Amino acid sequence: MTDTAPASPLGPPAPSPEIHQVGHPDGRVELAEGTRLPDSPFANADLQPVPVADRHWTTYNFTALWVGMAHNIPSWTLASGLVALGMDWKQAVLTIGLGNIIVLLPMLLTGHAGPKYGIPFPVLARASFGLRGANLPALVRAAVACAWFGIQTWIGGQGIYILLGKMFGGGWEDAAPIGGYPWTLWLCFFAFWVFELAVIYRGMETLRRFENWAGPIVLVGAGVLLWWVADAAGGFGPLLDQPSSLGWGADFWKVFFPALMGMIGFWATLSLNIPDFTRFGKGQRAQVWGQTLGLPTTMTLFALLSVLVTSGSQAVYGEPIWDPVALAGKADNAFGLLFALMMVLIATISANIAANVVSPAYDLANLAPRFINFRTGALITGVVGIVIMPWKLIATPELYIFTWLGVVGGLLGTVAGILIADYWIVRRTVLDLTDLYLPGGRYWYTGGWNLRALLAFGVGGLLAVGGSHSAAGKGPFPEDGLIPFLRPLADYGWAVGLTASLLLYTLLMRRTRSSLR
């Protein structure tokens, strides 16, 4: 198949370089041997298709990746948030499990292009948004990732600080303050920050090897924590017997559906940029089975594990301790504290690097391929993660909950709807590799922008976040919502945005489908 594209009403005629892409029996596609993309302002070594010979991530690699990403402090405390809303442990675990099964579907759909074409998320977005327009969804995704990277790094640094304080005594925690925090806390934060960037700077292959052993080790560590608490408690405490204050009637469903959207939104970011990982997959089987075995099962079991451990802590200490760092700090010997410290380090690093550094590294490289590569993008992510001052975001939760996670997170579903509609419905999974990198091809549209995608993004985004509101007057939005009549949709923003943009984009692109394939 040659790269020459037919004339399209959406842009100028495509160029005709002598480049070919070849298909393999297993469905994977690559540029023909001996050919390469011509010099283009939209390409660099990190954004170009991964050769088939270098796509060797297996089912185990993807499973280990998800085990490593799911085992982190925020994941551990998800169930506690639902219990605080009035659910019992069975309802909380059910909600978390169902949410992750639902989000798995768009994850698999967008992930398909990775092992087939070897391209990352921002390059896949060029097919629907245009070569220049792809920067819009890429930067939205990068903004969320940079914020989460800073927040997770601060949380990880705090965990290290607390555990080291238990080991070194009061002098560690009573150190002279700088900017309102002890200098020892700043030391833990920056040391942790440097180590994270050092791992990802070595590239995706280093990340793969790190996740291969990090995921299983953290799982073992969580099991050890469960064994320790159960042994100390002589069984599990009354938390498992605590009835739901919501029941299974109308009160439960009022809480269930918004909570379900929250569980989906927890990994909505990865449903966009999962091609950044699947592009290294040996085939569709590896990414499908790896993600299916890794995501919903791990998150559900981790939620159950957190409930059991917290239940045991209530029996031992007289109150439920949902924070695993605080619970680990109860250890009365140096070995236990050291073990807990290693678990916090490994769990936070494996989750934060994979979920919050890989994506913006590629997204920023897509913004200026000639000047920014993957490693440079990772360093920029690290700098932005400090510049946003995550310690202030944590201190003002309504700011990052409503602004970063509420509004920007709602837009991620809108982007996912457009990507899925374009790749599966409009193009039926058929892409032209060369035109994804060259101006003037079938993905050039109008000056590099697909106006249809922008319209679908605007409408879907408005429906998804237009009703955003702040509870009890806290946060940047009015209580009755930005657009009051859209407020009923706000709690379902991700699903509303995905559905609306998918349908509208498909309708808008219908007339041009034949010229796009």
C-alpha positions as CSV (number, residue, x, y, z in Angstrom):
1,M,0.0,0.0,0.0
2,T,1.5,3.3,-1.0
3,D,1.3,6.6,0.9
4,T,-0.3,8.5,-1.9
5,A,-3.7,9.8,-0.7
6,P,-6.6,10.8,-3.0
7,A,-7.6,14.4,-3.1
8,S,-9.9,15.3,-0.2
9,P,-12.4,18.2,0.1
10,L,-10.9,18.8,3.6
11,G,-7.5,19.8,2.5
12,P,-5.0,20.0,-0.4
13,P,-4.0,16.9,-2.4
14,A,-1.6,14.7,-0.6
15,P,2.0,14.5,-1.6
16,S,3.3,11.3,-3.3
17,P,6.6,10.3,-1.6
18,E,8.0,6.9,-2.5
19,I,7.2,5.3,0.8
20,H,5.3,2.2,1.5
21,Q,3.6,0.6,4.5
22,V,3.3,-3.1,4.7
23,G,0.9,-5.3,6.7
24,H,1.8,-8.5,8.5
25,P,-0.5,-11.6,8.8
26,D,-1.0,-10.8,12.5
27,G,-2.5,-7.4,11.6
28,R,0.5,-5.2,12.5
29,V,1.5,-2.5,10.1
30,E,4.9,-0.8,9.6
31,L,6.9,1.1,7.1
32,A,8.5,-1.1,4.5
33,E,12.1,-2.1,5.2
34,G,14.6,0.4,3.8
35,T,12.1,3.3,3.8
36,R,11.7,6.0,6.3
37,L,9.6,9.1,6.7
38,P,11.0,12.2,5.0
39,D,12.1,15.2,7.0
40,S,8.9,16.7,8.6
41,P,8.2,19.3,11.3
42,F,5.7,16.7,12.7
43,A,8.1,13.8,13.3
44,N,11.0,12.8,15.4
45,A,12.5,9.5,16.5
46,D,10.2,9.2,19.5
47,L,6.9,9.9,17.6
48,Q,7.6,7.7,14.6
49,P,6.1,4.2,14.4
50,V,7.8,1.6,16.4
51,P,9.2,-1.1,14.1
52,V,7.5,-4.5,14.4
53,A,10.7,-6.0,15.5
54,D,10.7,-3.7,18.5
55,R,7.1,-4.4,19.6
56,H,7.8,-7.0,22.2
57,W,5.7,-6.2,25.3
58,T,3.8,-9.4,26.3
59,T,0.6,-10.1,28.2
60,Y,2.7,-10.2,31.4
61,N,4.3,-6.8,30.7
62,F,0.9,-5.2,30.4
63,T,-0.5,-7.0,33.4
64,A,2.5,-6.0,35.5
65,L,2.1,-2.4,34.2
66,W,-1.4,-2.2,35.5
67,V,-0.6,-4.0,38.8
68,G,2.1,-1.4,39.3
69,M,-0.1,1.6,38.4
70,A,-3.1,0.4,40.5
71,H,-1.2,-0.2,43.7
72,N,-0.8,3.3,45.0
73,I,-2.0,5.4,47.9
74,P,-5.0,7.1,46.2
75,S,-6.2,3.6,44.9
76,W,-5.9,2.2,48.4
77,T,-8.1,5.0,49.8
78,L,-10.9,4.8,47.1
79,A,-13.0,2.4,49.2
80,S,-12.8,4.7,52.2
81,G,-14.3,7.5,50.3
82,L,-17.3,5.4,49.3
83,V,-17.7,4.0,52.8
84,A,-17.7,7.6,54.0
85,L,-20.6,8.3,51.7
86,G,-22.6,5.6,53.4
87,M,-21.9,2.5,51.5
88,D,-20.9,-0.8,53.2
89,W,-17.7,-2.6,52.1
90,K,-19.6,-4.8,49.6
91,Q,-21.2,-1.9,47.9
92,A,-17.9,0.0,47.8
93,V,-16.0,-2.9,46.2
94,L,-18.8,-3.5,43.8
95,T,-18.8,0.1,42.6
96,I,-15.0,0.1,42.2
97,G,-15.0,-3.2,40.3
98,L,-17.9,-2.1,37.9
99,G,-16.3,1.2,37.2
100,N,-13.1,-0.4,36.2
101,I,-14.8,-2.9,34.0
102,I,-16.6,-0.1,32.2
103,V,-13.5,2.1,31.7
104,L,-11.7,-1.0,30.3
105,L,-13.8,-0.9,27.1
106,P,-12.5,2.5,25.8
107,M,-9.1,1.5,27.1
108,L,-9.1,-1.5,24.7
109,L,-10.6,0.4,21.8
110,T,-8.1,3.2,21.8
111,G,-5.3,0.8,22.7
112,H,-5.9,-1.2,19.5
113,A,-4.0,1.3,17.3
114,G,-0.8,0.9,19.4
115,P,0.2,-2.6,18.5
116,K,-1.3,-2.3,15.0
117,Y,0.6,0.8,13.9
118,G,3.2,1.4,16.6
119,I,2.1,5.0,17.2
120,P,1.6,7.0,20.4
121,F,-1.6,8.8,21.5
122,P,-0.8,12.3,20.0
123,V,-0.1,10.8,16.6
124,L,-3.3,8.7,16.7
125,A,-5.2,12.0,17.5
126,R,-3.9,13.5,14.3
127,A,-6.2,11.2,12.3
128,S,-9.3,12.9,13.9
129,F,-8.1,16.3,15.0
130,G,-5.5,17.0,12.2
131,L,-1.8,17.3,12.4
132,R,-1.9,20.6,14.2
133,G,-5.3,20.1,15.9
134,A,-3.9,17.0,17.8
135,N,-2.1,19.4,20.1
136,L,-5.4,20.4,21.6
137,P,-6.3,17.0,23.1
138,A,-2.6,16.2,23.8
139,L,-2.2,19.4,25.9
140,V,-5.5,18.8,27.8
141,R,-4.2,15.3,28.7
142,A,-0.7,16.7,29.5
143,A,-2.2,19.3,31.8
144,V,-4.0,16.7,33.9
145,A,-0.9,14.5,34.0
146,C,1.4,17.3,35.1
147,A,-0.9,18.2,37.9
148,W,-1.2,14.6,39.0
149,F,2.5,14.1,38.8
150,G,3.2,17.0,41.1
151,I,0.4,15.9,43.6
152,Q,1.6,12.2,43.6
153,T,5.2,13.2,44.1
154,W,4.3,15.4,47.0
155,I,2.2,12.6,48.5
156,G,5.0,10.2,48.0
157,G,7.5,12.6,49.5
158,Q,5.2,13.1,52.5
159,G,5.0,9.3,53.0
160,I,8.8,9.0,53.0
161,Y,9.1,11.9,55.4
162,I,6.6,10.4,57.9
163,L,8.3,7.0,57.8
164,L,11.8,8.4,58.1
165,G,10.5,10.5,61.0
166,K,9.4,7.3,62.8
167,M,12.9,5.9,62.3
168,F,15.0,9.0,63.2
169,G,12.9,10.4,65.9
170,G,11.6,13.9,66.7
171,G,14.6,15.8,65.4
172,W,13.7,14.8,61.8
173,E,10.2,16.3,62.1
174,D,11.2,19.3,64.1
175,A,13.7,20.6,61.5
176,A,13.7,24.3,60.6
177,P,10.7,25.2,58.4
178,I,11.1,26.6,54.9
179,G,7.9,28.0,53.3
180,G,5.8,26.6,56.1
181,Y,7.2,23.0,55.9
182,P,10.3,21.4,57.6
183,W,13.3,21.3,55.3
184,T,13.5,17.6,55.8
185,L,10.1,17.3,54.0
186,W,11.4,19.4,51.1
187,L,14.4,17.1,51.0
188,C,12.2,14.0,50.7
189,F,10.1,15.6,48.1
190,F,13.0,16.7,45.8
191,A,14.9,13.4,46.3
192,F,11.8,11.5,45.3
193,W,11.3,13.8,42.3
194,V,14.8,13.3,41.1
195,F,14.6,9.5,41.4
196,E,11.3,9.4,39.4
197,L,12.8,11.4,36.5
198,A,16.0,9.4,36.5
199,V,13.9,6.2,35.9
200,I,11.8,7.6,33.1
201,Y,14.8,9.4,31.5
202,R,16.3,6.1,30.6
203,G,13.3,5.4,28.3
204,M,10.3,3.1,28.0
205,E,12.4,-0.1,28.1
206,T,13.6,0.8,31.5
207,L,10.1,1.5,32.6
208,R,9.0,-2.0,31.3
209,R,11.7,-3.7,33.3
210,F,10.9,-1.7,36.4
211,E,7.2,-2.5,36.2
212,N,7.9,-6.2,35.7
213,W,9.2,-6.5,39.2
214,A,7.6,-3.5,40.9
215,G,4.0,-4.6,40.5
216,P,4.4,-8.1,42.0
217,I,6.5,-6.7,44.9
218,V,3.9,-4.1,45.9
219,L,1.2,-6.9,45.7
220,V,3.3,-9.0,48.1
221,G,3.8,-6.0,50.3
222,A,0.1,-5.4,50.6
223,G,-0.4,-9.0,51.4
224,V,2.2,-8.7,54.2
225,L,0.4,-5.7,55.6
226,L,-2.9,-7.7,55.6
227,W,-1.2,-10.6,57.4
228,W,0.4,-8.3,60.0
229,V,-2.9,-6.5,60.8
230,A,-4.9,-9.7,60.9
231,D,-2.4,-11.3,63.2
232,A,-2.5,-8.3,65.6
233,A,-6.3,-8.2,65.5
234,G,-6.9,-11.9,66.0
235,G,-9.3,-11.6,63.1
236,F,-11.0,-8.7,61.5
237,G,-12.8,-5.8,63.2
238,P,-16.4,-4.6,63.1
239,L,-16.0,-2.7,59.8
240,L,-17.1,-5.8,57.8
241,D,-20.2,-6.0,59.9
242,Q,-21.0,-2.3,59.5
243,P,-24.4,-2.0,57.6
244,S,-24.9,0.4,54.7
245,S,-26.6,3.6,55.8
246,L,-27.9,3.8,52.2
247,G,-29.5,0.4,51.9
248,W,-30.2,-0.8,48.3
249,G,-33.0,1.6,47.6
250,A,-33.3,5.1,46.1
251,D,-30.7,6.6,48.5
252,F,-28.1,4.1,47.3
253,W,-28.7,4.8,43.6
254,K,-28.4,8.6,44.2
255,V,-24.9,8.0,45.5
256,F,-24.0,5.0,43.3
257,F,-24.1,6.7,39.8
258,P,-22.0,9.8,40.6
259,A,-19.6,7.5,42.5
260,L,-19.4,5.1,39.5
261,M,-18.4,8.1,37.3
262,G,-15.7,8.9,39.8
263,M,-14.3,5.4,39.6
264,I,-14.4,5.6,35.8
265,G,-12.8,9.0,35.9
266,F,-9.9,7.7,38.0
267,W,-8.4,6.0,35.0
268,A,-10.1,8.1,32.3
269,T,-6.8,9.7,31.5
270,L,-5.2,6.4,30.6
271,S,-8.1,5.5,28.3
272,L,-6.7,8.3,26.0
273,N,-3.0,7.7,26.1
274,I,-2.9,3.9,26.4
275,P,-1.5,3.7,22.9
276,D,1.7,5.2,24.4
277,F,2.2,1.8,25.9
278,T,0.4,-0.6,23.6
279,R,2.6,0.6,20.7
280,F,5.2,-1.7,22.1
281,G,2.9,-4.7,22.2
282,K,3.6,-8.0,20.4
283,G,0.0,-7.9,19.1
284,Q,-3.6,-7.3,20.0
285,R,-3.8,-10.4,22.2
286,A,-1.0,-9.2,24.4
287,Q,-2.6,-5.8,25.1
288,V,-6.2,-7.1,25.4
289,W,-5.4,-9.9,27.8
290,G,-2.8,-7.9,29.7
291,Q,-5.2,-5.0,30.3
292,T,-8.2,-7.2,31.0
293,L,-6.2,-9.3,33.6
294,G,-4.4,-6.2,35.0
295,L,-6.9,-3.4,35.4
296,P,-10.4,-4.5,36.8
297,T,-9.1,-7.5,38.7
298,T,-6.3,-5.6,40.4
299,M,-8.3,-2.5,41.3
300,T,-11.2,-4.6,42.7
301,L,-8.9,-6.9,44.7
302,F,-6.9,-3.9,45.9
303,A,-10.1,-2.2,47.1
304,L,-11.1,-5.4,49.0
305,L,-7.6,-5.6,50.5
306,S,-7.8,-2.0,51.7
307,V,-11.2,-2.8,53.4
308,L,-9.9,-5.9,55.1
309,V,-6.7,-4.1,56.3
310,T,-8.6,-1.1,57.5
311,S,-11.1,-3.4,59.3
312,G,-8.2,-5.0,61.1
313,S,-6.8,-1.7,62.1
314,Q,-10.1,-0.8,63.7
315,A,-10.0,-3.9,65.8
316,V,-6.3,-3.2,66.8
317,Y,-6.3,0.6,67.3
318,G,-10.0,1.3,68.0
319,E,-10.4,3.4,64.9
320,P,-10.2,2.7,61.1
321,I,-6.9,3.8,59.6
322,W,-7.4,4.1,55.8
323,D,-4.1,5.8,55.1
324,P,-1.6,3.0,54.5
325,V,1.4,5.3,55.4
326,A,-0.2,6.2,58.7
327,L,-0.9,2.5,59.4
328,A,2.6,1.4,58.4
329,G,3.9,4.1,60.8
330,K,2.4,2.0,63.6
331,A,5.1,-0.6,63.1
332,D,7.2,-0.9,66.3
333,N,10.5,-2.0,64.8
334,A,13.0,-0.7,62.3
335,F,12.6,-3.6,59.9
336,G,8.9,-3.0,59.6
337,L,9.3,0.7,59.0
338,L,12.0,0.1,56.4
339,F,9.8,-2.4,54.6
340,A,6.9,0.1,54.6
341,L,9.2,2.8,53.3
342,M,10.3,0.6,50.4
343,M,6.7,-0.3,49.6
344,V,5.7,3.4,49.5
345,L,8.6,4.2,47.2
346,I,8.0,1.4,44.8
347,A,4.2,1.8,44.7
348,T,4.2,5.6,44.2
349,I,7.0,5.5,41.6
350,S,5.5,2.7,39.5
351,A,2.1,4.4,39.4
352,N,3.3,8.0,39.0
353,I,5.8,7.5,36.2
354,A,3.6,5.3,34.1
355,A,0.4,7.2,34.6
356,N,1.7,10.8,34.8
357,V,5.0,11.1,33.0
358,V,4.9,9.0,29.9
359,S,1.8,10.7,28.4
360,P,3.0,14.4,28.8
361,A,6.4,13.4,27.5
362,Y,4.9,12.3,24.2
363,D,2.3,15.1,24.2
364,L,5.0,17.8,24.6
365,A,7.1,16.1,22.0
366,N,4.1,16.3,19.6
367,L,3.9,20.1,20.3
368,A,7.4,20.8,18.9
369,P,8.9,17.5,17.5
370,R,12.1,19.2,16.3
371,F,12.9,20.7,19.7
372,I,11.4,18.3,22.2
373,N,11.9,14.6,22.4
374,F,10.6,12.0,24.9
375,R,13.3,12.7,27.5
376,T,13.0,16.4,27.2
377,G,9.2,16.2,27.5
378,A,9.7,14.1,30.7
379,L,12.0,16.7,32.2
380,I,9.5,19.5,31.3
381,T,6.8,17.5,33.0
382,G,8.9,17.3,36.1
383,V,9.5,21.0,36.2
384,V,5.8,21.8,35.6
385,G,5.0,19.4,38.4
386,I,6.9,21.7,40.8
387,V,5.9,25.0,39.3
388,I,2.2,24.3,39.9
389,M,3.1,24.0,43.6
390,P,1.3,20.7,44.4
391,W,1.5,21.4,48.2
392,K,-0.9,24.3,47.6
393,L,-3.2,22.2,45.5
394,I,-3.4,19.6,48.3
395,A,-4.0,22.4,50.8
396,T,-6.9,23.7,48.7
397,P,-8.7,20.5,47.5
398,E,-11.6,22.3,45.9
399,L,-9.2,23.9,43.5
400,Y,-7.7,20.7,42.1
401,I,-10.8,18.6,42.6
402,F,-13.1,21.0,40.7
403,T,-10.7,22.6,38.3
404,W,-8.2,19.9,37.4
405,L,-10.2,16.7,37.9
406,G,-13.7,18.0,37.4
407,V,-13.5,20.3,34.4
408,V,-10.4,19.0,32.6
409,G,-11.2,15.4,33.5
410,G,-14.7,15.8,32.0
411,L,-13.1,16.9,28.7
412,L,-11.1,13.6,28.6
413,G,-14.3,11.6,27.9
414,T,-15.1,14.0,25.1
415,V,-11.7,13.4,23.4
416,A,-12.1,9.6,23.9
417,G,-15.4,9.7,22.1
418,I,-13.9,11.4,19.1
419,L,-10.9,9.0,19.0
420,I,-13.1,5.9,19.2
421,A,-15.5,7.3,16.6
422,D,-12.8,8.2,14.1
423,Y,-10.7,5.0,14.4
424,W,-13.5,2.4,14.7
425,I,-16.5,3.9,12.9
426,V,-15.2,6.4,10.3
427,R,-11.9,4.7,9.3
428,R,-12.6,1.1,10.4
429,T,-9.1,0.9,11.9
430,V,-7.4,1.8,8.6
431,L,-4.8,4.5,8.8
432,D,-2.1,5.8,6.5
433,L,1.1,6.0,8.5
434,T,2.9,8.4,6.3
435,D,0.1,11.0,6.1
436,L,0.0,11.1,9.9
437,Y,3.4,12.9,9.7
438,L,3.2,14.9,6.5
439,P,1.5,18.3,5.8
440,G,-0.8,18.2,2.9
441,G,-2.0,14.6,3.3
442,R,-5.5,13.2,4.2
443,Y,-5.1,14.3,7.8
444,W,-4.2,17.9,7.0
445,Y,-7.9,19.0,6.8
446,T,-8.0,22.8,7.0
447,G,-4.5,24.1,7.7
448,G,-3.8,21.1,10.0
449,W,-7.1,21.4,11.9
450,N,-10.2,19.2,11.5
451,L,-13.0,21.7,12.2
452,R,-15.5,18.8,12.6
453,A,-13.5,17.4,15.5
454,L,-13.3,20.8,17.1
455,L,-17.1,21.2,16.9
456,A,-17.7,17.8,18.4
457,F,-15.1,18.6,21.1
458,G,-16.8,21.9,21.9
459,V,-20.3,20.5,22.1
460,G,-19.3,17.4,24.0
461,G,-17.2,19.4,26.4
462,L,-20.0,21.9,27.0
463,L,-22.4,19.1,27.9
464,A,-19.8,17.4,30.1
465,V,-18.6,20.3,32.2
466,G,-21.1,23.1,31.5
467,G,-23.1,22.1,34.6
468,S,-20.0,22.0,36.9
469,H,-20.9,23.2,40.4
470,S,-19.3,23.5,43.8
471,A,-20.9,21.9,46.8
472,A,-21.8,24.3,49.7
473,G,-20.3,27.2,47.9
474,K,-16.7,25.8,48.0
475,G,-14.7,25.9,44.8
476,P,-14.6,28.1,41.8
477,F,-18.1,27.4,40.5
478,P,-21.5,28.6,41.6
479,E,-23.7,26.1,43.5
480,D,-26.3,26.0,40.8
481,G,-23.7,25.3,38.1
482,L,-22.0,27.3,35.4
483,I,-25.0,26.7,33.2
484,P,-27.8,25.8,35.6
485,F,-29.9,23.7,33.2
486,L,-26.9,21.5,32.5
487,R,-26.3,20.8,36.2
488,P,-28.0,17.3,36.1
489,L,-25.4,16.2,33.6
490,A,-22.4,17.3,35.7
491,D,-22.2,14.1,37.8
492,Y,-22.0,12.0,34.6
493,G,-19.6,14.3,32.8
494,W,-17.2,11.6,31.4
495,A,-20.0,9.4,30.0
496,V,-21.9,12.4,28.7
497,G,-18.9,13.9,27.0
498,L,-17.9,10.6,25.4
499,T,-21.3,9.7,24.1
500,A,-22.1,13.2,22.8
501,S,-18.8,13.7,21.0
502,L,-18.8,10.1,19.5
503,L,-22.3,10.6,18.0
504,L,-21.8,14.1,16.8
505,Y,-18.3,13.4,15.3
506,T,-19.7,10.3,13.5
507,L,-22.5,12.3,12.0
508,L,-20.3,15.2,10.9
509,M,-17.7,12.9,9.3
510,R,-20.3,10.7,7.5
511,R,-20.2,12.5,4.2
512,T,-16.5,12.4,3.9
513,R,-15.8,8.9,5.1
514,S,-15.1,7.5,1.6
515,S,-12.4,10.0,1.0
516,L,-10.8,9.5,4.3
517,R,-10.0,5.8,4.1
